[in-house]
Amino acid sequence: MSSSVKRVVVVTGGSKGIGRAVALKFAEEQAKIIIVHYDPDEEAADETLNLLAQKGIEAISRKVDVSSFGKMEDFFNELLDKYKKIDVLVNNAGIIRDALLIRMDENAWDMVLNINLKSVYNCTKSVARTMLKQRSGCIVNIASVVGQIGNAGQANYSASKAGIMGFTKSVAREMASRGVIVNAVAPGFIDTEMTRGLPDKARNDLIKQIPMGKLGSPEDVAETVYWLCSNAANYITGQIIHVNGGMYM
Ligand SMILES: NC(=O)c1ccc[n+]([C@@H]2O[C@H](COP(=O)([O-])OP(=O)(O)OC[C@H]3O[C@@H](n4cnc5c(N)ncnc54)[C@H](O)[C@@H]3O)[C@@H](O)[C@H]2O)c1
C-alpha cells in the first residue's frame, strides 16, 4: 500500500489491554496508528509503541484525557492538520470505580460517566464532520456485556456502557447515508489489567457464568473490531456485537 492509502486509525486507551491489541491488529495492514492514553507514566504506551515498531509501524502516542472535550478537539485538529483524514476511530478508553449504589459517591459516578461515555461524544463529535465530508469512516465504540445485563456493584459502569449502545445506534442512523459506519463491540469478561484486580473468588464466580468456561483475550475483541472496519462488514451499522463466550445471548 502506498502511504496515501494507508488508513489513519485512532485508538483511545491504546496503551494496554484491549486497545493495545486493537492497535496491533491494525498494524497488520501497516496503518497509521495513533494511540491515546491517560496512564500516570509512559511505560505501557512505550511498550505498545515498541510492539508496533516490531511490526514496522512508527506509531504516535499522546497522553490526553478523553473526558475533556476541548483537549480531544485540539488533539483531533492536530491530527487532521498532519494527516488530512481519519479513517477509523476506536473509542476504547474506559475505567471502573465499582461500589454498590448505597456506597457509590458522586465522584465515582461522574468519573465513570465522563471517561467512559462523555469521551465517546467528545471523540466522535471531533471526527464526525471530517468523516461525513470524506463520505467514509468507521467508528467502533467499546461497550460491555454489563451495559446489556447489568451487574451489582457497577451501576455507574453499566449505565455508561448502556449509554454507549444508545449513542452508537443514534449516530449510526445520522451518518449511514454518507458512508460512515458506527458500531459497538460489547466484550464479556476479558483478561486485562481491569479484570486482574478482582479477588480470586469473584473471578471464579464470574467464570462460572461463562458457557465457554474461560475469559476472553484482548485479541478476541480486537479481531471483531478489525472485522467491523473491514470490507467484509461494510453493510453493518448501528449494531452491538457481543464477544463474551456465551455469557449473554
Ligand atoms: N477487560 C474487560 O473484561 C472488559 C470487558 C468489557 C468492556 N471492557 C472495556 O474495554 C475497554 C478497554 O478495557 P481494558 O480492560 O483494556 O482496560 P485497561 O485498564 O487495560 O486499559 C484502559 C485504557 O484506557 C486508558 N484511559 C483510562 N482513562 C483515560 C482517560 N481519562 N483518558 C484517556 N485514556 C484513558 C488507559 O490509559 C488505558 O490505555 C474499556 O472501555 C472497558 O470498559 C473491558
The ligand as a Gaussian input file, in Angstrom:
#p B3LYP/6-31G(d) Opt

LIG

0 1
 N      -11.452000      -6.096000      30.455000
 C      -12.726000      -6.442000      30.374000
 O      -13.153000      -7.502000      30.863000
 C      -13.696000      -5.562000      29.654000
 C      -14.995000      -6.037000      29.459000
 C      -15.914000      -5.250000      28.791000
 C      -15.546000      -3.999000      28.350000
 N      -14.289000      -3.544000      28.542000
 C      -13.977000      -2.208000      28.064000
 O      -12.889000      -2.271000      27.174000
 C      -12.145000      -1.058000      27.235000
 C      -10.678000      -1.362000      27.487000
 O      -10.594000      -2.078000      28.705000
 P       -9.246000      -2.801000      29.182000
 O       -9.676000      -3.948000      30.006000
 O       -8.326000      -2.993000      28.046000
 O       -8.704000      -1.663000      30.175000
 P       -7.219000      -1.296000      30.679000
 O       -7.421000      -0.829000      32.082000
 O       -6.270000      -2.413000      30.407000
 O       -6.834000      -0.050000      29.725000
 C       -7.570000       1.141000      29.802000
 C       -7.012000       2.151000      28.836000
 O       -7.840000       3.341000      28.916000
 C       -6.988000       4.462000      29.116000
 N       -7.681000       5.521000      29.854000
 C       -8.246000       5.457000      31.079000
 N       -8.724000       6.661000      31.420000
 C       -8.454000       7.511000      30.404000
 C       -8.671000       8.900000      30.169000
 N       -9.278000       9.676000      31.073000
 N       -8.236000       9.437000      29.002000
 C       -7.600000       8.665000      28.071000
 N       -7.369000       7.353000      28.230000
 C       -7.787000       6.792000      29.399000
 C       -5.810000       3.920000      29.905000
 O       -4.701000       4.813000      29.828000
 C       -5.592000       2.598000      29.172000
 O       -4.873000       2.840000      27.974000
 C      -12.811000      -0.218000      28.326000
 O      -13.737000       0.674000      27.755000
 C      -13.545000      -1.251000      29.147000
 O      -14.643000      -0.697000      29.818000
 C      -13.342000      -4.298000      29.191000

